[in-house]
Amino acid sequence: MSELRTLLRRSLIVALFVSVLTLIGTVAFLQFPGWTLSDALFMTIITISAVGYEEVRPLNDQGRAVAAFLLVGGITAMGLWFALITSAIVEMDLANVVRLRKTRRKMRQLKDHIIVCGAGRMGLQVIREFVHSDVPFVVIEQNGERAAQIRALHDDLLVLEADATRDESLDEACIWTARGLVAALPDDMANLFVCLSAKGLRPDLEIVARASEEEGVAKLRKAGADHVISPTITGGSRMASILLRPQVVSFLDVITGDEELPLRLEQFAVPADSPLVGRSLAQAQIPNRTGLIVIAIRHGEGGAFVYNPGPEERMAEDDILIVLGGPEQFDSLQEFFYA
């Protein structure tokens, strides 16, 4: 946008210069006997533009001097105009090159990030959630206009204008160091290709895919998606739940709503060097020290959840705690883990 404003401002200056030159030439030619406004304006225009037509009326020495002045001014104006267009093209292209190099340099430094394929309605919601959670991620969006809109939301977002179904695009997004991928393209077939490409490059990569049609859920799972979200199924279930369990839905809206709401659900992994390892919830006193509510504990990566754990429940290395609270309380628990 800044490049466009600069181009418009410079164009206005050149147009003003040509307008003033035209006015001066017209007034000067009108001073000669027998010249009409039409004659003077036409002579001024053909002189400034250097089209080479014959003189409208015979010119004396003063007339030739005026014509020479206008000719020099016209050539100068055309030179300024061509220089303006050329510089605008170069500046815009250079800005794109600089931005692309900067984006690629930042991408090469990423580790444990998430790749978001598609910045449509669902992809945009995913992006907002990642921004709020301060999670490193890369967006792959083929539509240039939509990619520009994403950059307008946050200047520091890493947006790659490319086809997410191609291996080269995933490689450029540093899939080798990513910890997850979101396939949120509007077409199920495109998401299918994304899953196949991603799993072909990184079989261990965790993939969450969007399915527009119910039939696409099974196909996406076969293509390698670890989790498949269908707005149709999820939306229908939610509509029924609002009527059947309205208070439950209201509570879930509070803990899974937007960033302006005070409560959220969050997960924390117990580090190996944490003082919490081997201690019970009663000994840890997490609610008293942080204000968080421990909803559940999952022992190990693939273990079963222990819901509403009792005070005697002990924590081990790599256990996952599901807690309910606010951002400041989450920070307190994070510090508590490494105390």
N, C-alpha and C positions, 0 to 999 in steps of 0.2 A: 504493500500500500504506500509506503514512503517513496518508493521508486516512481509510482504512478503520479503521486502529488508533485514530485520534482519535475517530471516530464510535462505535466500540465502547466506548472508555473513558468517553466522555460519557454514553452510554446506560446503562452500568453505574451511574454516579453517580445518574442520574434514577431507575433501578429501585431502587437502595438507599434513596433518599429516600422513594419510595412505600411500600416494604416497612416502613421504620421508622414512617411515618405510620400505616400499617394496624395495626401492632402496638400503637402508642400508643392508637389509637381503640378497638381491641378490648378492651384491658386497662381503659380508662376506662369503657366501657359495662358491663363485667362487675362494676364496683363498685356498680351500682344493683341494688336488690332485685328478684329474680325474673327477671333476665336470664341466659339460657344462652349458651354459647360460640357456638352457631349464630346466635342473635339478635344478639349483639354484633358478630360478624364480618360478617354480612349488612348490618347497619345502617352499619358503618364503610365497607364497599365502596360502597353506594349513595350515601353522603354524599360520599365522596371523588370518585366519578365524576359526581356531580351529575345522576343520572338522573331524579330527581323522584318516586320512589316515596313512598308514605305511610309514616309512622313505624311501625316494627315494634312498639313499645310506646309508651305515652304518656310524654312527656319532661317533666321538671321543669326548673327554671331551670338547674341544673347540667348536665343532659343537653343542653339547647339550646346551652349554652356549648361543650360538647364537640363537638356537631354543627357549630357555626359554625367552630370551630377546624379541624375536618377538612375542611369545605367550602372554606375559604380555602387550606388546604394542597393539596387536590385540584386546585383551579383553578390554583394556582401550578405544580404538577407537570405538568398538561396544557399550560400555557403554555411551560414549559421543554422539554417533549417536542416540541411543534410548532416551537419556535425551533431546537431541535437538528436536526430533520429539514431544516428550511428552510436553515439555515446549512451543513449538510453538502452539500446539493444545490448551493447557490451556490458553495461552496468547490471542489467537484469540477469543476463546470462552468468556474469561473474558472481552475482549474489547467490544464484542457484548452485553454482559450482562450489563456492565457499561453504554454503550450508550443507551440501551433500558430503563434502569432505569432513566437515566438523561432525556430522551425524555418524559417519562411518568410523571416525576415530573414537568417538564415545562408545559405539557398539563393540569395538574390539576390546574395550576395557571392561565390558559387562561380565558378570558372573552370577550364577543363580538367579537369572532374570526370567521373565515370562514373555512369550511371544504372543501377541494378540493379532490374529489374522482376520481382518475385516473391521471397519469402523462404522457400521450401520447403527441401527437403534440399539440392538443388544450389545454390539461391540463398544458403543459409546458409554453405555452403562457400566460395562466392565472396566473401561478406562477410568471413569470417574471413581470407581471403587478402589482401583489400584493407586490412583493419585492420592486419595484420602488416606490409604493405608501406607503410603510412602514405600511402595514396592517397586523395584526396578523392572521396567518392561520396555518392549519395542513393539510398535504398531506397524503392520504391513497392510497398506491400503493402495489398491490399484487406481482408484478414482482420484485424479489430481485435485479437483475442487474440494472433495471431502477431506483429503489429506491436509489441504490448506486450512480448512475449518478446524481440524484437530489441533494444528499448530497454533491457531489463533486463540484457542482455549488456554494453552500453556506453552510458552515459548521454548521451554527446555525439554519438551517431549521428543522422544526419538521416533520419527515417522519415516518409514521407508516406502516410497512410491514404487510398488512392484507387484507382480502376480504371486500371491501366496501359495499357489498350487505348484510352483516350480521349485526344484531343489536349490537352484542358485539363489533364490530369494531367501529361503530358510537358512542357507549357508551364510548369506550376508547379514542376516539377523542373529548370527552367532548361536545357532541351534546346539552346537557342540558344548557350550557352557550353560545352556538354559536349564531351568528346573521344571518348566511346564510350558504348555501351549494351549491357547484358546482358539478354536476354529469357529468363528462367529460370522462367516460369510452368509449372505442371504439365501444361497442355493445349496441344497443338500448334496448335490453331485460335486460341487466345488469343495465343500467341507470333507467329502469322502476322499478326494484327491489330496487334500492337505494332510489328512490322517495317514494315508498311504505313504506320502512323501516323507512326512516327519518320522514315522515308525521305521521306514527304510533307512533313514539316516541315523536315528537314535531310537533303538528298540526299547530303551529303558525310560524314555521321556513320558511324563504324565500328560495326557491330552484330555481336554474337556471340549466337547463338540456340541454345536447347536443343530437340532433337527427340526425343520419346518413341518414335515409330514411325519405321522406316527410310524409309517412303514420304514422311514429312514433310520429309526433308532437302532434296530437290529443290524442294519447294514453298516452303520458307523461303528458299532461295537466290533463287528467282524473286521473292519478296516484298521482297527487299532485304538479307537477311542476308549479311554478308561472310564470316562463319564460322559453321558449324553443328556443334554437338557432339551426338552421339547416345550416351547412356549404354549402350544395347544394343550398338552396334557397338564402342565403346571398351572396354566390359567384356569382350566376347567376345574381342577381340584381346589384351587383357591376360591373360586366363585361358590362352590358347594360348601366349603368350610366357613365362608362368611355367614351363610345362613344357618349352618348346623352348629358351629362353634365360634360365634362372633367375638367373645372375649379372648379366646385363644389367639385368634387372628390379630386382634388389637395388640396383644402382648408381643406377638412375633413381629408386628410392624415396628414396635418400639426398639426391639433388640436387633433387628436386621434392616432398619430404615436408613435414611440418608445420614450424612455426616453431622447434621445439625441436632440430631437426637442425642440425649445424654448417655444412654445405655447401649452396649453392644456385646455380642458374644465374640470371644476370641480364644484362640488355642495357643498353648505354650508347651514347648518340649523341655523336659528337665535335662539340663546339661550334665555330662559325666562328672564334672568338677564342682557341681552345685552342692551347697551344704544341705539341700533338701533330700539328697539321695539317702535312702534308708530310714528316713524319718516319717512319722505318721502325720496325718493332717492336724491332729491335736497338738503335736509337738511343733509343727510348722506355724500354726496360728495365722494362716493366710488371711482369713476374713478380718482378724483384729489388726493385723499389721498393714494390710493394703486396702481393706474395704471391699475386696472382691468376693463374689460368691462362687464356690467350686460346684459346678453343675455335674461334671462327670470326669472320670479318669480312664484313660485307655492304657493298659499295661503293654508296652511294646508297640511296634509299628502295625502288626496285624492282629493284636489282641482284642478281646471283647471289651466293650465299654462297661464301666461300673458307674451306674447312674446314682445320683444323690449319695456319694460315698460317705461312710461313717467316719468318725474321728480316729478310728483304729486303722484305717486304710493307709498303707505305707507306699511311698513313692520310690521308684527305682530309676536307673539311668534310661533315658529315651522315652520315659512315660509322657503321655500327652494329657495336659490338664485343659479342660473346657471350663472357662470362667465367664462370669457376667459382671460387667462394670463399665466404668468410663475410661477415657484415654489416659488421664493422669494416674488412675489406679493401675492400668496396664503397665505404665512406665515404672511404677513402684514395684510391681511383681518382677519385672525384668531385672531391676537392680537387686531385688531380693534373691533371685536365682544365682547371682554372681557375688553375693555378699561374702 
